[in-house]
Amino acid sequence: MSTGLLATVAALWGAAAGALLPRAAYRFSAPSGEGWLAACPAGHPVRGWLGRAHCAHCTETGAATGRTRTATGPGTATGTGQATGTRTTGAYGSTAPALLATALVCAALAAATGTRPELAVWLLLAPVGVLLAIVDFRVQRLPDPLTLPFAAAALLLLGLVSLVPEHAGEWTTALLGALALGGGYFVLFLINPAGMGFGDVKLALGAGAVLGWYGWPTLMLGTLAGFLSGALYGGALVVARRAGRKTAIPFGPFLITGAFAGLLAGAYTA
């Protein structure tokens, strides 16, 4: 299969998976210490976790009334028009951002990885990474039901891939990478709990696993890219006067961004 066709198929998979994320992103976007959201902003119950963020009970009524018009000339025409309708507008989250982000991430991973078997792992994990980034940006929280299974799934799936011919990584290094990056973030959490949440520590386990698959240079590159992107974002907020030097920012999206950048580099050069 050509690289272009593979990337197109991966993008379609990413778009389909991304279209299922908005409801989960909304439900997980609860402040720390609170239960997951079970109702739309208007108070109607939200059922399920996958699909559009849309409430069928929320409606908006709109009415449009035409004006009477009169024309004078060889003939005279007079008319009055009125239209009234009700349409459902119960959306409490947009589908487009998650769909586009997941499609682009999956396409890029497919282009870098090619037909090697670990691509299946990247395509399965990518939607979870996008979901985690969205939730952390919204409420600065990385849910345990996502971070811990993400790390476990990464190690389990990569272990299975290591049994398949033509893979380009090492499962042992993935395991050590998970422990190393998770341990490093845990030290940072102990040093400065206000600047590094424990959710970041848990997420680092999964990020370390996928980066470690391609070796220690990839792990170091992805880690550096994460801190660099976070620093650039924080600096931009300070320059724009939208944050101070001590303002807390969600680090999970940048940890994921760094892992994505390192993974692209590692997959491309493997």
C-alpha angles and dihedrals in degrees: 000000000000120000092244094052092045091051091048092052090047091050090053090050090049092049092050092048093043091053088062095053106074096079093048090046090054095046094047092047095092122130117261113282095024129102122256114280113268100175137052118249089270092054101256115138118262114215125200130004106247130068139039121344093240134130117209091199095061112085138168125207119212129184131191123190123195123219126242110257129194127194123195123203138088085333132023124226126187126179142166124198132189131175129183126178145161122223133181113248102164097135113137097173138027122247097200101075096052092041094051095042094050093045092051094045093049093046092050093048091050092050092051098041100040118191096330112131096244088071088080089060093049091050092051094047098042097077090051090051091051091048092051091050092051094049094046092050090052103045107002091245132123108201118228091221087065107033100048096044088045091059094042093048092048093054095041095048094044088050089057092046090053087066092057120086121248097031114142104211144064124245093204091058090047090056093046090046091055091051093044097048093040090049092048092052090046090057090050089050091053091048096047115010091172092059101039121041124211088240087066089055091054092046090050089064091063094040091051091051096054093042093045090055089077095041142266097299089057091048092052092045093050092046092050092046090053095052092042094051091047092050092049091050093048091047091050090053091051092049090049089049091237092120141020129232091265097043112125116235128188108261098187095083090053093046087054092045091052091048090050092050093047092046092052091051093045094047093047095051098038 
